[in-house]
Amino acid sequence: MQMKEMLEYQKLDSKIKKIENEIRNSEDRKNASKMQDYLRDSQAKLVKLEEQSEKLVKLQKKSCGNIQRICSKA
């Protein structure tokens, strides 16, 4: 009886592996993976742009302060 159950288990396991491979290699899965990579890349770029924006705002405020000091001396 155990041998029969073992063979049945192996058959089911083989079917599961086949389905997993089909899913892994499907176009939808590949597209989803590409989209996840694109999203991660976009998020990283957004963080970098936000950092650059903050630096530019600080620089603008500093420049405005410098201009006001120069104008007040004139």
C-alpha positions as CSV (number, residue, x, y, z in Angstrom):
1,M,0.0,0.0,0.0
2,Q,2.8,2.4,0.8
3,M,4.4,1.9,-2.6
4,K,1.2,2.7,-4.4
5,E,0.8,5.9,-2.3
6,M,4.4,6.8,-3.0
7,L,3.9,6.5,-6.8
8,E,0.7,8.5,-6.6
9,Y,2.6,11.2,-4.6
10,Q,5.4,11.2,-7.3
11,K,2.8,11.6,-10.0
12,L,1.2,14.5,-8.2
13,D,4.5,16.1,-7.5
14,S,5.5,15.8,-11.1
15,K,2.3,17.5,-12.2
16,I,2.9,20.3,-9.7
17,K,6.4,20.9,-11.0
18,K,5.1,21.0,-14.5
19,I,2.5,23.6,-13.6
20,E,5.1,25.7,-11.7
21,N,7.4,25.6,-14.7
22,E,4.5,26.7,-17.0
23,I,3.7,29.6,-14.7
24,R,7.4,30.6,-14.3
25,N,7.9,30.6,-18.1
26,S,4.6,32.2,-19.1
27,E,4.5,35.5,-20.9
28,D,2.3,37.0,-18.2
29,R,4.9,36.1,-15.5
30,K,7.7,37.6,-17.6
31,N,5.7,40.8,-18.2
32,A,4.9,41.0,-14.5
33,S,8.6,40.6,-13.7
34,K,9.6,43.3,-16.2
35,M,6.9,45.7,-14.7
36,Q,8.2,45.1,-11.2
37,D,11.8,45.9,-12.3
38,Y,10.5,49.0,-14.1
39,L,8.6,50.1,-10.9
40,R,11.7,49.6,-8.7
41,D,13.8,51.6,-11.2
42,S,11.2,54.4,-11.3
43,Q,11.0,54.6,-7.5
44,A,14.8,54.9,-7.3
45,K,14.8,57.6,-9.9
46,L,12.0,59.4,-8.0
47,V,13.9,59.4,-4.8
48,K,17.0,60.8,-6.6
49,L,14.9,63.5,-8.2
50,E,13.4,64.4,-4.8
51,E,16.9,64.7,-3.3
52,Q,18.0,66.9,-6.2
53,S,14.9,69.1,-5.8
54,E,15.6,69.6,-2.1
55,K,19.1,70.7,-2.9
56,L,17.9,73.1,-5.5
57,V,15.3,74.7,-3.2
58,K,18.0,75.2,-0.5
59,L,20.3,76.7,-3.2
60,Q,17.5,79.0,-4.4
61,K,16.8,80.2,-0.8
62,K,20.5,80.9,-0.2
63,S,20.8,82.8,-3.5
64,C,17.7,84.9,-2.7
65,G,19.2,85.7,0.7
66,N,22.5,86.7,-1.0
67,I,20.6,88.9,-3.6
68,Q,18.7,90.6,-0.8
69,R,21.9,91.4,1.1
70,I,23.6,92.8,-2.0
71,C,20.5,94.9,-2.8
72,S,20.2,96.2,0.7
73,K,23.9,97.4,0.6
74,A,23.4,99.3,-2.6
